[in-house]
């Protein structure tokens, strides 16, 4: 006949089993929590990749050709979707692959759209013979004259805002539509200048 355990031993044993069960339950809870975090991080990473590939892309401004609107080393977001649903318009600041070397990207302002003529006299831009109002320019950034040019079909005439130090359509011609991959929409760095880009 088996020996009877003292009551306190039986209670202690029951308590140990309960504690083991509780520990296993808390381990399972921690594991479930970690699995939930891993899933959320994976979903966030996939979403971030999709956003960068299809929606917006962070870009660093290099150079001063778009001063004072954009400064050297500022960080901006470029919308890749903008021109899927709307047309490229005069005044838009666009990022595009440099026509002479598609490995490089440039950022400039659209001045002439397909079919228009562009001319510069005394630093003033004329589109189809009419003076273009450009309130974003500083007088000290204006540059020399430029002969009349007709913008080809599906191409765009672009200029930097700092005309006297910009490498743009005056030097290498118009930008094909297929080279333009987005519109500059938001400056996020430095924080003190964060905001929409117009």
N, C-alpha and C positions, 0 to 999 in steps of 0.2 A: 504494500500500500504506500503511495507516494507521500512524502513528508509535506505537511501543510506549511506554507510560507507564512511567516508572521505578517499581520495585517499591514504594518508600515512598509514592509518590503514590497508587497503587492501594489500599494499606492505609489511607491517610488517608481516601480516598473511601468505602471500605467502613465505616470507623469512623463517618463523618458520617451515612451512611444508617442505620446501627444506632442512632445517637443520635437522629435524627429519628423513627425508629420508636418508640424508647423514650419520647420526649417526647409523641408522639401517644397512646401507650398510657397515660401518666400523666395526660394531659389528659382522656382518656376515663374514667379511674378517678375523677378529681376530679368530673367531670360526673355520673357514676353515683352518687357519694357525695352530691353536692348534691341530686340527684333523690330519693334515698332519704330525706334529711333533710326535704325539702319534703313528700314523701308522709306521713312520720310526723307532721310538724307539722299538716298538713291533717286527718289522722285524729284527732289529739288535740283539735284545735279543734272538729271535728264532734262528737266524744264529749262534750266539755265542754258544748257547746250542748244536746245531748240530755239530759245529766245535769241541767242547770239547768232545762230545760223540763219534764222528766218525773219526775225523781228528787228532787233537793235544790235548795234555793235559798238563797243567802246573804242575810241580813237584818240591818239595823242597828236595835238597840233605841233608841227615842227616848222619853225621859221616865223617870220613876221609879216608875210605878204597879206594877211587878213587883219592886221592891226587897223584900228583899235578894237574892232569887234571881237576878234580872237587873238590871244597872245601866245607867244612861243611856250610850249610845254603844258598848255592847258589840256584838260581831258574833257572830251565831249561824247555824247551818244549820237550815233547816226541811225536814222530810221531806214530800214531796208524795205519796209512795206509802203512807205509814202507814195511811191510812184507806180505801185501796182493798182492803186485806186484813184490816182489823180495825175494830172499832167505836170511836167516840169515847167515852172513859171519863172519869169524874169524876177530877179531879186533873191531867189532861193540860193542858199549856200549849200553846195553839193560836194560830195567826196567821190572821186572817180579814179580809175586807173589811168596813169599818164600814157597818152597815145604813143609816145616814142619808146616807152619802156613799161609794159604792163605789170612789171614786178613792183613798181612804185605807185603810191597813191598820192593825189594832190587834193587840196581843198580850195575852192574858189567860189565866186558869186556868178550866177547866170545873168548875162547882160543881153545877149541876142538869142532869139529862138528861131527855129527853121523858117527860111524864106525871107527873113528881115535883112536889112543892110545896117551895118554898124560903122561909124566913123568917129574919130576923136580929133577935136580941134581945140588947141590951147588947153588941153587937159579935160575938156568937156566932152561927154559922150553924146552922140546923136544916133538915134535909132529911126530908120526910115525918114531921115531928115529932120526929126523932132528932137529937141534937147531932152535928155533923160535926167530927171530930178534924182539926185543921189544924196539924201541927207546924212547917210552913214559915212560919207567921205570927209577927210580933213583936207583943207586947202594945201597944206604943206606936203601931202602925199600925192598930189596930182602930177601927171607926167606929160610927155611930149605928144605931138600929133600922131595920128595913125590913119593910114589910107582907108578908103571905103572898101568894106568887105561884105559880100553876101554870104549869109549863113546857109550852108547846104541842108538838104532834106535830112531829117533825123539826126542833126548835129546841133551843138550849142556853142555860142561864143561866150567864154568865161574870162573874168578878170579878178585879180586880187584887189582888196580895198586899199592896200598901200601900193598904188600904181607905180610909184617910182622905184620899187624894189620887188616887183612881182614877175615871176616867170609864168606867163599865161598865154591865152590865144593870140596875142600879138606876136609871140615868139614862135609858136609851133602849130597854130591853127585851131580849128574848132574841135570840140570833144564829141565823138560819136555817142549816141544814146546808150548803146550797149556797154560803154565804159563807165557810165554813171551808176554807182551801186547804192547810193543813199543820200538822204538829206540830213544836214546837221540840225538837230532839234533841241538838244539840251546840254548845257555845260555843267559838269558835276565836280570839277576840280579846277582851281581852288574853291573851297567851300564859300569863301567870301564873295565870289563872283558867280556862284551857282544860279542857274535859272534858264528859262527858255531862250533859244537863239532866234533872233528875227532878222 
